[in-house]
Amino acid sequence: VPLNEKSLIARIRRQSTASRRVIQGIGDDCAVLRIPRGHEVLVTTDFSLEGVHFRREWHSPQSVGHRCLTRGLSDIAAMGGKPIAAFLSLALPRSLPQSWVDKFIRGLLSLAKRFDVQLAGGDTAGSPGKILADIIVVGSVPTGKAVLRSGARPGDRIFVSGSLGGSAATVRQMMSGGKLNPLNFTAHFFPQPRIALGSQLREKSIASAMIDVSDGLSTDLTHLCDESGVGAEISADAIPVATVGKVVVNLDLALHGGEDYELLFTARQPVPNRIAGVPLTEIGRVTRKKGIFLISGQRRKRLTAKGFEHLSS
Amino acid sequence: VPLNEKSLIARIRRQSTASRRVIQGIGDDCAVLRIPRGHEVLVTTDFSLEGVHFRREWHSPQSVGHRCLTRGLSDIAAMGGKPIAAFLSLALPRSLPQSWVDKFIRGLLSLAKRFDVQLAGGDTAGSPGKILADIIVVGSVPTGKAVLRSGARPGDRIFVSGSLGGSAATVRQMMSGGKLNPLNFTAHFFPQPRIALGSQLREKSIASAMIDVSDGLSTDLTHLCDESGVGAEISADAIPVATVGKVVVNLDLALHGGEDYELLFTARQPVPNRIAGVPLTEIGRVTRKKGIFLISGQRRKRLTAKGFEHLSS
């Protein structure tokens, strides 16, 4: 069945959660959103491109839809914000079965519903090549309270939520030909954006700076340190390395693998072991001296940001 | 010179207008925007895809950048809103010269500057095929005052700004192999979003419903009528047909050609011939009976929405 744009839009209008903050959703030149009084607006956009962020032979359409929205929600979480509405620009090859699109939308809307996010607009087009999605998420945060990347100060402790490397390890297994049951590898196929955690870290004024781990710890910690004008020392032993498919992930993947969508933040004080049900681990300290160093027993070596290359390797 | 993502982002940070409404631009997980008190937020997203919306052999990079942002600004205009910030998701083939990207950004930022719009974020990726841009524009409008498509009532007069068919006629000329000087065909290469006009039509409570003419008059009037639950009668003689390259455009192109980015609106009363320097033409009336009809002398025939197919024909 060829793609039918009208039926796609009709389905989204019918199935999407209705948020009371969305005054006008799909069906006009713009969406109209109402922001809570005393709040600022958060906006983030993220591509999900076939061959770069997902592969049709590896990822079910539900997983692609879920991960697409997770990318945006995770950015809202990293500011300590609350999401309101999502917008989806979708370019699809003519040969794509309608059922793929249906399941993609279902995966996306099911995650949206959990966070009371309305799919309030977007654009559709034919793609001359592969599937291209661009997700925009709009949220809000009390005025002046967004947790920026630039707030880290020398002496701050560095924390990370959950565990790291699980998503990248799953990609490795697929690359070496493994057939995986997505339900056993949810860190990769159905990652959970840390909205409640991010929100509490802001409300309780715990986080001095925050970023989500989408490109890998080494890269995202570099971003945070660059924007704050500081350096960091982290301890290899302290990194909360993921276990996927009963195997403990290699430290290198935990340091450099992307798409875990955990929160990386700094704090002036010790923090509880768990907030909003998510375990938190202290992994190091912010330093005045620039550069990021990994302490491993007696050794101290420079940690270079190895930008996450998605599926390109 | 291969594309350098860091230098692209650095250039945008350096060159983009700084809007006082943008508290945090590029360089964090989300942009943070401050919305004027008593206002709602407008959001629109639009693709600009190579081969669908533009061709590298026809369009200079400056024109592609200008038109990309015009698509978003025009949607804000059609709500009677004011733009605040733009976000650009850009997927580029590795072979693309850096100079193309520089000029594209220059074209986009130069239009942005004119409307005090900050380029406040986005995403970049390598494209496996052609150039893909997705533009998001965020704006504001006083609470409850957005001009929707759904406000037209039987008896309302129908107006259009400027002239129609100029953009489509230019595409026709290029398709038949004509080499054009873009400066003589600005309706297509450098269209002007009608922000000031849209704003005044709202402030003065003139427009009861509004849409921008991006897909062609027949299609956009159909959208407006569908959302309002009404029909329309328009007069062929009244359509303000464009003149491009000294040639008066064919009526068919004025009725069905897209990308003119004029405003189509309904009003309960007569309106001035010109608002915000833009000529306005009354072209028909809203009817209780559904369907859109074109009156041409004694003939009255049904006008079918011929969805604009961009460059695909």
Interface residues (C-beta under 8 A of the other chain):
Chain A: I23 Q24 G27 D28 D29 C30 A31 V32 L33 R34 I35 E40 V41 L42 V43 T44 T45 D46 F47 L49 E50 G51 V52 S74 D75 I76 A78 M79 G81 A85 F87 S89 A91 A120 G121 G122 D123 A125 G126 S127 P128 G129 K130 L132 D134 I136 V138 G139 V141 T143 A146 L148 R149 S150 M210 I211 D212 E227 S312
Chain B: I23 Q24 G27 D28 D29 C30 A31 V32 L33 R34 I35 E40 V41 L42 V43 T44 T45 D46 F47 L49 E50 G51 V52 S74 D75 I76 A78 M79 G81 A85 F87 S89 A91 A120 G121 G122 D123 A125 G126 S127 P128 G129 K130 L132 D134 I136 V138 G139 V141 T143 A146 L148 R149 S150 M210 I211 D212 E227 S312
